Amino acid sequence: MTATTNSPEQKPQNHQTSTPPPSSEKEEKLPYWQVNVPPHLRTETCPDFLRDVSPKDRGILSTPDSSYRLDTWEDVRERVRRNQLDRFQRVPSELRRYLAFTWRLRKEYGSVMRYVLEKRLGWREPVVARGKGPFEDESDFKVLRNDWPYGVDPKIVHLVVWTKFPLEEDPKTEDLTDQARAQVDAWVNKVFVERVGKDRVVWFKNWMWLKSVKTVEHFHVMLYDPDPEFVRDVTNGDVPLCEREEW
């Protein structure tokens, strides 16, 4: 018999990079909030933090981790090249942990943005850039590990670059203007490409409707198999929340 009280989220095990045999019939019939949860921690009713998830997230949560295929570096590069950013997704059990995390933050801090500003960035509102242009002042941006990265090859390191300055978008396309893209390109080339290599770096900026934190400007950088020491240096030793014991 399943338990009826909510239980702490469990950290997932390592995931395979290729699609294994289909899951068992019994596993497939589980309600989405019980999938990837040990039997003794399953709840008969859906936890509050999973009640109002989108159809897309419900589909992901219904997938056993053992049936999930991690994106390869080639997948990532092609997705960014085609601007198919909405196709990135988290490993099902990691998505569950992420949703539990954001639900808890809204209860404790009022919003995810407030937590990010206060605890992750150490910035105060109003957020105002000191430099006259993007990347001119080092206090105007911060590179951190992505706290809840997408389901990709473990050799891929997912970073987020948070900025105090806006990155100009074309209101018609909601994509970066040519000038803004050139500014980011130049900075990414200087900071990452020169150290890691052109074929092992991609960057992208999510569309507004895909952002989990909408009011603090940021874009994503993915590196393939970079030197761990370089990653520690560029992030000032940051550790993503998904790797911390408290989460």
C-alpha positions as CSV (number, residue, x, y, z in Angstrom):
1,M,0.0,0.0,0.0
2,T,1.3,3.4,-0.9
3,A,1.9,6.2,1.7
4,T,-0.4,9.1,1.9
5,T,2.0,11.8,3.1
6,N,4.4,13.8,0.9
7,S,8.1,12.7,1.2
8,P,11.4,14.4,0.4
9,E,12.6,14.1,-3.2
10,Q,15.2,11.5,-3.9
11,K,18.3,12.1,-6.0
12,P,18.2,10.1,-9.2
13,Q,20.7,7.4,-10.1
14,N,23.0,7.7,-13.2
15,H,21.1,7.5,-16.5
16,Q,21.9,5.6,-19.6
17,T,22.7,7.4,-22.8
18,S,20.9,4.9,-25.0
19,T,17.3,3.8,-25.0
20,P,16.9,0.5,-23.0
21,P,14.1,-2.0,-23.3
22,P,10.6,-0.8,-22.7
23,S,9.5,-0.5,-19.1
24,S,7.2,-3.1,-17.5
25,E,3.5,-3.0,-17.9
26,K,3.1,-2.4,-14.2
27,E,5.4,0.6,-14.3
28,E,3.6,2.1,-17.3
29,K,0.3,2.1,-15.4
30,L,1.6,4.2,-12.5
31,P,0.1,7.7,-12.3
32,Y,2.6,10.3,-13.4
33,W,3.4,11.5,-9.8
34,Q,4.5,7.9,-8.8
35,V,6.8,7.2,-11.7
36,N,10.6,7.2,-10.7
37,V,9.6,7.2,-7.0
38,P,10.6,4.2,-4.8
39,P,7.5,2.2,-3.8
40,H,7.7,3.1,-0.1
41,L,7.7,6.8,-0.9
42,R,4.8,6.9,-3.4
43,T,1.7,8.8,-2.4
44,E,-1.9,7.8,-3.3
45,T,-2.7,11.5,-4.1
46,C,-0.7,13.8,-6.2
47,P,1.7,16.1,-4.3
48,D,0.8,19.8,-4.3
49,F,3.9,20.7,-6.3
50,L,2.8,18.4,-9.2
51,R,-0.9,19.2,-9.4
52,D,-0.9,21.9,-12.0
53,V,2.0,20.9,-14.2
54,S,1.8,21.5,-18.0
55,P,0.8,18.6,-20.3
56,K,4.4,18.6,-21.5
57,D,5.8,18.2,-18.0
58,R,3.2,15.6,-17.2
59,G,4.4,13.5,-20.2
60,I,8.0,13.8,-19.1
61,L,7.1,12.9,-15.5
62,S,5.3,9.8,-16.7
63,T,8.5,8.5,-18.4
64,P,10.7,6.1,-16.4
65,D,14.3,7.4,-16.1
66,S,15.4,4.0,-17.6
67,S,13.5,4.9,-20.8
68,Y,14.9,8.4,-21.1
69,R,17.6,9.0,-23.8
70,L,20.1,11.7,-22.9
71,D,20.9,14.3,-25.6
72,T,24.3,13.8,-27.2
73,W,26.6,16.8,-28.0
74,E,25.5,16.5,-31.7
75,D,21.9,16.7,-30.6
76,V,22.6,19.8,-28.6
77,R,24.5,21.6,-31.4
78,E,21.8,20.8,-33.9
79,R,19.0,21.9,-31.6
80,V,20.7,25.2,-31.0
81,R,21.5,25.6,-34.7
82,R,17.8,25.1,-35.5
83,N,16.6,27.3,-32.6
84,Q,14.5,24.4,-31.3
85,L,15.1,25.4,-27.7
86,D,11.7,24.2,-26.6
87,R,12.9,20.6,-27.2
88,F,15.4,20.7,-24.4
89,Q,14.0,18.9,-21.3
90,R,15.2,17.5,-18.0
91,V,15.6,13.9,-17.0
92,P,12.1,12.9,-15.6
93,S,13.3,12.4,-12.0
94,E,15.3,15.7,-12.2
95,L,12.3,17.5,-13.5
96,R,10.4,16.2,-10.4
97,R,13.1,17.6,-8.1
98,Y,13.2,20.9,-10.0
99,L,9.4,21.3,-9.7
100,A,9.6,20.5,-6.0
101,F,12.4,23.0,-5.6
102,T,10.6,25.9,-7.4
103,W,7.4,25.2,-5.5
104,R,9.3,25.4,-2.2
105,L,11.0,28.6,-3.2
106,R,7.7,30.3,-4.0
107,K,6.5,29.3,-0.6
108,E,9.6,30.5,1.2
109,Y,10.8,33.5,-0.9
110,G,7.6,34.5,-2.8
111,S,9.3,33.9,-6.2
112,V,12.1,32.1,-7.8
113,M,13.6,35.4,-8.9
114,R,13.9,36.7,-5.4
115,Y,15.8,33.5,-4.4
116,V,18.1,33.8,-7.4
117,L,18.9,37.4,-6.7
118,E,19.5,37.0,-3.0
119,K,21.1,33.6,-2.7
120,R,22.7,32.8,-6.0
121,L,23.7,36.1,-7.4
122,G,24.0,38.3,-4.3
123,W,22.5,41.2,-6.2
124,R,20.1,43.8,-4.8
125,E,17.1,45.4,-6.5
126,P,16.9,47.4,-8.5
127,V,19.5,45.6,-10.6
128,V,21.5,48.3,-12.5
129,A,24.6,47.8,-14.6
130,R,27.7,49.9,-13.9
131,G,29.2,49.6,-17.4
132,K,28.1,51.7,-20.3
133,G,27.7,48.6,-22.5
134,P,27.4,44.8,-22.2
135,F,30.3,43.0,-20.6
136,E,32.3,46.3,-20.0
137,D,32.3,45.9,-16.2
138,E,32.9,42.5,-14.6
139,S,30.5,43.3,-11.8
140,D,27.7,43.4,-14.3
141,F,27.6,39.7,-15.0
142,K,28.2,36.4,-13.3
143,V,28.7,32.9,-14.6
144,L,27.2,30.0,-12.6
145,R,26.5,26.4,-13.1
146,N,22.9,25.6,-14.2
147,D,21.2,24.4,-11.0
148,W,18.9,22.1,-12.9
149,P,20.5,21.3,-16.2
150,Y,18.8,19.5,-19.1
151,G,19.1,15.8,-19.7
152,V,22.3,15.7,-21.7
153,D,25.5,13.7,-22.0
154,P,27.3,13.9,-18.6
155,K,30.4,15.3,-20.4
156,I,28.4,18.4,-21.2
157,V,28.7,21.2,-18.7
158,H,25.7,23.6,-18.6
159,L,26.4,27.2,-17.5
160,V,24.2,30.2,-17.1
161,V,25.5,33.7,-17.6
162,W,23.4,36.2,-15.6
163,T,23.7,39.9,-16.5
164,K,22.6,43.2,-15.0
165,F,22.3,44.7,-18.5
166,P,19.6,43.8,-21.0
167,L,20.3,42.0,-24.2
168,E,18.3,43.8,-26.9
169,E,15.6,41.7,-28.7
170,D,13.7,42.2,-31.9
171,P,10.1,42.7,-30.8
172,K,8.8,41.1,-33.9
173,T,10.8,37.8,-33.6
174,E,11.6,37.9,-29.8
175,D,15.1,36.9,-30.8
176,L,18.3,38.8,-30.2
177,T,19.1,41.7,-32.5
178,D,22.1,41.3,-34.8
179,Q,24.0,43.7,-32.6
180,A,23.2,42.0,-29.3
181,R,24.1,38.6,-30.8
182,A,27.4,39.9,-32.0
183,Q,28.2,41.3,-28.5
184,V,27.4,37.9,-26.9
185,D,29.4,36.1,-29.6
186,A,32.4,38.2,-29.1
187,W,32.3,37.7,-25.3
188,V,31.7,33.9,-25.5
189,N,34.6,33.6,-28.0
190,K,36.9,35.4,-25.7
191,V,35.9,33.6,-22.5
192,F,35.0,30.1,-23.7
193,V,36.0,29.4,-27.3
194,E,39.6,30.4,-26.8
195,R,39.9,28.0,-23.9
196,V,37.7,25.1,-24.9
197,G,37.6,25.2,-28.7
198,K,35.0,26.3,-31.2
199,D,33.4,22.9,-31.8
200,R,32.9,22.3,-28.1
201,V,31.0,25.5,-27.2
202,V,27.4,26.5,-27.9
203,W,25.3,29.3,-26.4
204,F,21.7,30.3,-26.6
205,K,19.1,32.6,-25.1
206,N,15.7,31.1,-24.3
207,W,12.6,32.8,-25.6
208,M,10.6,34.6,-22.9
209,W,8.0,31.9,-22.5
210,L,10.7,29.3,-21.9
211,K,12.4,31.1,-19.1
212,S,12.0,30.0,-15.5
213,V,13.4,33.4,-14.3
214,K,12.0,36.1,-16.6
215,T,13.0,39.3,-14.9
216,V,16.8,38.8,-14.6
217,E,18.6,38.7,-17.9
218,H,20.5,35.5,-18.7
219,F,21.7,33.2,-21.4
220,H,23.0,29.7,-21.5
221,V,26.4,28.3,-22.4
222,M,27.1,24.6,-22.9
223,L,30.7,23.2,-23.0
224,Y,31.6,19.7,-24.2
225,D,34.1,17.9,-21.9
226,P,35.9,21.0,-20.7
227,D,38.8,21.0,-18.2
228,P,37.2,20.9,-14.8
229,E,39.7,23.4,-13.5
230,F,38.6,25.9,-16.1
231,V,35.0,25.4,-15.1
232,R,35.8,26.0,-11.5
233,D,37.7,29.1,-12.4
234,V,35.1,30.7,-14.7
235,T,32.3,30.0,-12.1
236,N,34.4,30.8,-9.1
237,G,33.9,27.3,-7.8
238,D,30.1,27.3,-8.0
239,V,28.3,24.0,-7.3
240,P,24.8,23.6,-8.8
241,L,21.9,23.0,-6.4
242,C,21.1,19.6,-7.9
243,E,24.5,18.4,-6.6
244,R,24.1,19.8,-3.0
245,E,22.9,17.5,-0.2
246,E,20.2,20.0,1.0
247,W,18.4,19.6,-2.3
